[in-house]
């Protein structure tokens, strides 16, 4: 396994963790949170989505380099 393949594998794992976090945050929003909790959850969602975008870009870059 090359270095790029290992890095891609780690990025995919991180992506999966972030997707799982988004599911959990959505679930928390259904649990009747306070206004302050809603604001914090929304901030976490935005940060997690931004992180997912970065991970996807990095995966795309590494896979295009392989070709």
C-alpha positions, -999 to +999 in steps of 0.1 A: +000+000+000+015+033-010+016+064+012-012+081-008-034+051-003-028+051+034-035+089+035-067+084+015-078+056+038-073+078+069-092+107+052-121+083+044-122+072+081-123+109+091-150+116+066-171+087+080-166+101+116-177+135+105-208+121+087-216+102+119-213+134+139-237+152+116-263+124+122-258+127+159-262+165+158-294+162+137-307+138+163-298+162+191-319+189+173-349+166+176-345+162+214-360+196+222-328+215+229-327+249+245-320+280+223-284+281+234-280+244+226-295+249+191-270+277+184-241+255+195-254+225+175-258+247+144-222+260+148-209+224+152-228+214+120-213+242+100-178+234+113-183+197+105-196+204+070-166+227+064-143+200+075-160+174+053-155+197+023-118+200+030-115+162+034-134+156+001-111+181-017-080+164-003-093+130-013-101+143-048-067+158-051-049+126-040-070+104-062-065+126-093-027+126-086-029+087-087-044+086-122 
